[in-house]
Amino acid sequence: MKRKSRLAILMLVGGLALSACIADAPPAGGDVHALIIQYFGLEAPFADCIAGHESGFNPEARNGQYRGLFQLGSSYNGSIAATGSGNVYDPEVNIAVAKQIRDERGNWSAWSTASACGVS
């Protein structure tokens, strides 16, 4: 019962965070939100919120060495290249690498904005 309650709370918080982020999201050409749902599944609300905070849902966003929707740093160039196209500004490439990072770490610690989305 305890685990189900925690999951319900996480889903509620994630849904609220997603609602807040989507309200600020500009219309996306390749429907970034649908891609995030496709890759992240149940964790999509958190991923969507993080992408909103990191880049404002702008696939072309750049801040120093950080690029794309999830503001991937240059330390992930190998992972980006392994996707085939290697284009960090391609929303699907950026999302796929973000998912890989999330899965490898087992948490959202790669993104400083995660706490604003209710995860760490």
N, C-alpha and C positions, 0 to 999 in steps of 0.2 A: 504494500500500500504506500509506503514511504516513497518508493521509486516512482510510482505512478503520479503521486502528488507533485514531486519535483519536476517530472516531465511536463505535467499540466501547467505548472508555474512558468517553466522555461518557454513553453509554446505561447502562453499568454503574453509574457514580456516580449518575446520575439515578434509576435504579431503586432503589438503596440509599437515597437521600434520600427518595424517594417512600415506600418501605416504612417508614422511620422516622417520616415525617409521618402516614401513614395509620394507623399503630398508635396515634397520639395523637388521631386525629380522632373527634369525636362522630358519631353517625349523622346524616346530612343528610337533611332533609325532601325537597328537590328534587334529590337526588343531585348535589351540587356537584362531586364528582370526575368524574362522567360528563360534565358540562358543560365542565369544564376539559379533558378529553380531546378532546371535540368541537371546541373552539376552538383548542387548542394542538397537537394531534397529537403528533408525536415529542417536542416540548418539554414535554409535559404533566407529566412527573415534576418538572421544575424549577418549573413554574408551581404545581403542587399543593403543593410544599414551601414556596414563597414565601407562598402563601395561608395555609398552616398557621402559619407564623411571624408573618405580618402580623396575622391576625385570629382564629387558632384555629378557622378554618372557620366563623366566626360571621358571617352576612351582615349582621347588625345592628351589628357592631362599630363603635365610634367612638372616635377619639383626637384631640381637638382638631378640626382641619380635615379629618382623614383619616377616610374612611368606607368601610364594606363589606368584602368578602372581601379585596381587594387594597389596602385602605386608600388609596383614591384621594383626592388633595388637591383643594381647591377650584379649583386652576388647570385642572382637567379638566372643569369644569362644562359647558363648551360641547360637549365630546365626549359627555358623559353625556346632555345634553339632545337631542343628535342621534340617540340610539338609539330615540327614539319615546316610550317611557314616561318617560324621564328620571329614573327612580327608582334612585339609586345603591345602595340597599339590596336591589334585585332582583339575585339572584346572576347571572343571565344578562347583565344590563346591565353589572354590575361586571366580569365576566369578559371580555365583548366589548371594553370600553374598555381593560382591562389588555392584551389581545391587540393592540389598536391601538397602544398606547404601546410595547409590546415591538417591534412591527414597525417603527414609525417611528424608534425609537432604534437598532435593530439589536443591542441588548444588554439586559441586565436592570438597568441602572444606576438606574432610577427607584425601585428598592426596595433599601433599605439591608440588608435581610435576605438578599439574593441570595447573598452570599458564604457564608452558613451552609448554602446549598443547593448549593454548588460551582460557581456561575456568577457572572459579573459583567456 
